[in-house]
Amino acid sequence: MILVESDTSEEWDSHVDWGGLAEAGVRAAVAQSRHFMLSESAMRLEVSVRFTSDAEVRTLNAAWRGKDKATNVLSFPMVAAEQLGALAGAEVGEALLGDIVLAHGICAAEAADKTVPIESHATHLIVHGALHLLGYDHEHGDEEAVTMERIERDALLTLGIADPYMSETSA
């Protein structure tokens, strides 16, 4: 069982169900990943999603990655990728898979640049972040980046969100 907890700062539109988007994005990412069996695990698996400010993301990025700048999404895995299979087969227990943090200003600007709703772009970033929690990494080889993009496309398609890379590849 996957439990998604979310927290939203005042920058994010209070009329949007960000928690629902977070849950849908994480569940879709898990279902399309090589760790799909976590969706059926008897174990309680938790993901925390924080919708916050660019300033908070910049502080986290500087503290944890040594990069003194804001970024659209950060992921903080709490379980090593090679341990995820054991979690799927566990009969009882609970584990925190990790945290995902989104920066409002950057997310909103990127959504505007792509001419997509911020809700769609934020969901894409949640899927992307969830894949990092599941051990995927696009920075260490083209093959893994292609794999991640394919899973993102597939996950977003299940949520009715258009391919976020289509305009990039056709430009």
HELIX and SHEET records of a PDB file:
HELIX    1   1 TRP A   18  GLN A   32  1                                  15    
HELIX    2   2 PHE A   36  GLU A   40  5                                   5    
HELIX    3   3 ASP A   54  ARG A   65  1                                  12    
HELIX    4   4 ALA A   81  GLN A   83  5                                   3    
HELIX    5   5 LEU A   84  GLY A   89  1                                   6    
HELIX    6   6 HIS A  104  LYS A  114  1                                  11    
HELIX    7   7 ILE A  118  LEU A  133  1                                  16    
HELIX    8   8 ASP A  142  THR A  158  1                                  17    
HELIX    9   9 MET A  166  SER A  170  1                                   5    
SHEET    1   A 4 ILE A   2  THR A   8  0                                        
SHEET    2   A 4 ARG A  44  THR A  52  1                                        
SHEET    3   A 4 GLU A  94  ALA A 103  1                                        
SHEET    4   A 4 VAL A  73  PRO A  77 -1                                        
END                                                                             
